[in-house]
Amino acid sequence: ESYKPDPGTRTLRELLRYRAFLVRERTRIKNAVHALLARGNIDNPYSDLFGKAGLSYLSDLELPPVRRAALDGYLNLLSELSTEIKAAEQEVGGEFKNSPQARLLCTIPGVGPLLSLFILSEIGDISRFPTSRQLSSHAGLVPSTSQSGGMTRRGRITRQGSTWLRWALVEAAIHAVGRPGPLRDHYSRLKRKKGNKVARVAVARKISTYVFYMLKEGKTYEEVISYQKSDLG
């Protein structure tokens, strides 16, 4: 069915999508800086090249004129993007404090205030999804299926539905697998068998399932996984 979110949700969604776009652009520029240094066979002496010390190093780095001009351009863009990202985050303001559901989603390992709000704004009203599979399908995270000769085959994920919700859940998965717990264990098992990309998407789909039950039942992440464990015996 057609769904139109309320004005507040639409505004929050647009603002968070704008911030996500800026963050993507900033990442692209950072990658371009790393590539520029690699072309010059310059080793990066900092673990965080774009921290205060790293940026000072980049500003003083001696390079051929063309590369120096390109690096200065990249650094100016990074500064402008960081300013815009902070402004967008300030615009979100107290939305997190006023959202019990966002605070609930923050109990998922690796999910912070902005990502929790992003997921919520993309889902909208959780009651429009009768099952967790329908939510995962809306995010395009369910495997495609084909039937032939009485056989049903599963393929890659459909990628149909909300591109932004899928992106947010995959981001959540990337953060979650860096922390000890069931999600990282699930990722590690699948990674050995099917590789990094498939395992990461599987974790995103599992997070989608957890999000469904957390929002439907008002439970924390720990409460949901404990309930599932006990239900399985």
Secondary structure as UniProt FT lines:
FT   HELIX           7..39
FT   TURN            40..41
FT   TURN            49..50
FT   HELIX           52..60
FT   HELIX           65..92
FT   HELIX           93..95
FT   TURN            96..98
FT   HELIX           100..105
FT   TURN            106..107
FT   TURN            109..110
FT   HELIX           113..123
FT   HELIX           126..128
FT   HELIX           132..138
FT   TURN            139..140
FT   STRAND          143..148
FT   TURN            149..150
FT   STRAND          151..157
FT   HELIX           163..176
FT   TURN            177..178
FT   HELIX           182..194
FT   HELIX           196..217
FT   HELIX           221..231
//
